[in-house]
Amino acid sequence: MAKKTVNVAMIGAAFMGKTHSNGWRKVGMFFDPPYTPVMKVACGAPGEDMTVAKEKWGWEEVSNNWEEVVNRPDIDIVDICTPNWLHPPVAIAAAKAGKAIVSEKPLSNSLAEGQAMLDAVKKARVANMCGFSYRFAPAVQKIKQMITKGELGHIFHFRAAYQQDWIVDPNFPMVWRLKKKYTGSGALGDIGAHITDLCHFLVGDVCEVASAMETFIKKRQVPTSNVGGISGTSGKNTGKMDTVDVDDAAVYLGRIKGANTLATFEATRFAPGRRNYNTIEIYGSEGSVLWNQEDMNVFHYFSRKDPGTLQGFRKVQACDPGHAYVGNWWPSGHIIGYEHLFVHEMYEFLCGLKAKKGNYPTFEDAVKCQRVLEAVEKAASSKKWEKV
């Protein structure tokens, strides 16, 4: 018997649009979800050339009018890959139209907007997922299982650092991610959201924070191009300067609700040599684990139960059989990569359409994360501990 199909509309067609397109395209090839996704239409900004989405990425149709696409009766799922400030209007409109929704992170530019999105999906009773893709790494799934089973004992410390270096050059131009009205916050919301969500997923909710934030380069040149009404997205520098009004880096301390656990976080775009260094360290009474997304197929595990003469961190291959998702890919040792996380993400969402509860982060999880980000900004300003 043929499986029921669901028609997907993707709003936004830049970097994230490409990754999500690959996820929708590959999920049925390697997994057996209860629904078959049909890549019905991809929508870009007004005036944006969408040829590549149709001819290379596999979408049946293209559009430049998201309002029209979201309200089409033949669309079942709306996948939001736009810049941050468009997440709320697209998601709320999609919820009102009765569509299941996937949205990239951070969910919104503010807690109030995120709460409005959550209220909308709850009122409409539509399935919803926020794209915290690193949850879907096989190693992260295994670490979660180990913690749930108590194999690390009581968790003393959660440490996370997400480090990049793509804007270190002072001649790098002004882009939308450096303007608060478009992005909400800088490194904090873009990559700090990921490590905050990993903390929530793995060890528990952050309940109070202390923090410091810094903008190292406070003015940048405006480039010539203008895409979709966004000033400064790419192109040659004009020589005109504009003010960067978001953080280049954020560091914060946290306490975990209901647990005697300390958490530390660093999110920065000013770490030369770190291209996408997303790393976590978890230290417990019975053992420890370390994981780095740049080497995502392995994690390092220390067990205090090992004999003293054999104690040390062991490298665990998370691409061997028995780990989440890997049985659907290649033989043991044939590693997977960044792109595969989005295939896992789409698979879990499709499975969740037929289940009472999905194995993925929802808008509720994303709002929980947004509360922490808001508290971090408040703490950086007050220079005091702030409740989440």
URFENZI-V301316 format. One record per backbone hydrogen bond with DSSP energy under -0.5 kcal/mol. CO is the residue of the C=O (numbers start at 1). NH is the residue of the N-H. Records with the same first field share a line. If there is no record, write none. Layout:
BEGIN
CO = NH / NH
END
This chain:
BEGIN
4 = 36
6 = 38
7 = 76 / 77
8 = 40 / 41
9 = 11 / 79
10 = 12 / 43
11 = 81
14 = 18
15 = 19
16 = 20
17 = 21
18 = 22
19 = 23
20 = 24
21 = 25
22 = 26
23 = 27
24 = 28
26 = 29 / 30
27 = 31
35 = 37
36 = 6
37 = 39
38 = 8 / 40
39 = 60
40 = 61
41 = 10
42 = 63
43 = 12
45 = 48
48 = 50
50 = 53 / 54
51 = 54 / 55
52 = 56 / 57
53 = 59
61 = 42
63 = 44
65 = 69
66 = 70
67 = 71
69 = 72
72 = 75
76 = 100
77 = 9 / 79
78 = 80 / 102
79 = 11 / 81
80 = 104
83 = 86
84 = 87
86 = 90
87 = 91
88 = 92
89 = 93
90 = 94
91 = 95
92 = 96
93 = 97
94 = 99
95 = 98
100 = 78
101 = 129
102 = 80
103 = 131
110 = 114
111 = 115
112 = 116
113 = 117
114 = 118
115 = 119
116 = 120
117 = 121
118 = 122
119 = 123
120 = 124
121 = 125 / 126
127 = 101
129 = 103
130 = 132
131 = 133
132 = 135
133 = 136
134 = 137
137 = 141
138 = 142
139 = 143
140 = 144
141 = 145
142 = 146
143 = 147
144 = 148
145 = 149
146 = 151
147 = 150
150 = 153
152 = 286 / 287
154 = 156 / 285
156 = 262
157 = 283
158 = 264
159 = 281
160 = 266
161 = 163 / 279
162 = 268
163 = 277
164 = 271
165 = 168
169 = 172
174 = 223
175 = 178
176 = 179
178 = 245
179 = 182 / 183
180 = 184
182 = 85
183 = 185
186 = 190
187 = 191 / 192
188 = 193
191 = 195
192 = 196
193 = 197
194 = 198
195 = 199
196 = 200
197 = 201
198 = 202
199 = 203 / 204
205 = 257
207 = 388
208 = 255
209 = 386
210 = 253
212 = 251
214 = 216 / 248 / 249
216 = 218
218 = 244
220 = 242
221 = 174
222 = 238
225 = 232
226 = 228
227 = 230
229 = 231
230 = 227
234 = 225 / 233
236 = 224
240 = 222
242 = 220
243 = 245
247 = 187
248 = 269
249 = 214
250 = 267
251 = 212
252 = 265
253 = 210
254 = 263
255 = 207 / 208
256 = 259
259 = 261
261 = 256
262 = 158
263 = 254
264 = 160
265 = 252
266 = 162
267 = 250
268 = 164
269 = 167
271 = 274
273 = 275
276 = 278
277 = 163 / 279
278 = 293
279 = 161
280 = 291
281 = 159
282 = 284 / 289
283 = 156 / 157
286 = 304
287 = 284
288 = 302
289 = 282
290 = 300
291 = 280
292 = 295
293 = 296
295 = 298
297 = 318 / 319
299 = 316
300 = 290
301 = 314
302 = 288
303 = 306
307 = 310 / 311
308 = 311
314 = 301 / 316
315 = 317
316 = 299 / 318
317 = 320
319 = 333
320 = 323
323 = 326 / 327
324 = 326
325 = 328
326 = 329
331 = 334
333 = 335
337 = 340 / 341
338 = 341 / 342
339 = 342 / 343
340 = 344
341 = 345
342 = 346
343 = 347
344 = 348
345 = 349
346 = 350
347 = 351
348 = 352
349 = 353
351 = 354
352 = 355
358 = 360
361 = 130
362 = 366
363 = 367
364 = 368
365 = 369
366 = 370
367 = 371
368 = 372
369 = 373
370 = 374
371 = 375
372 = 376
373 = 377
374 = 378
375 = 379
376 = 380
377 = 381
378 = 382
379 = 383 / 384
386 = 209
END
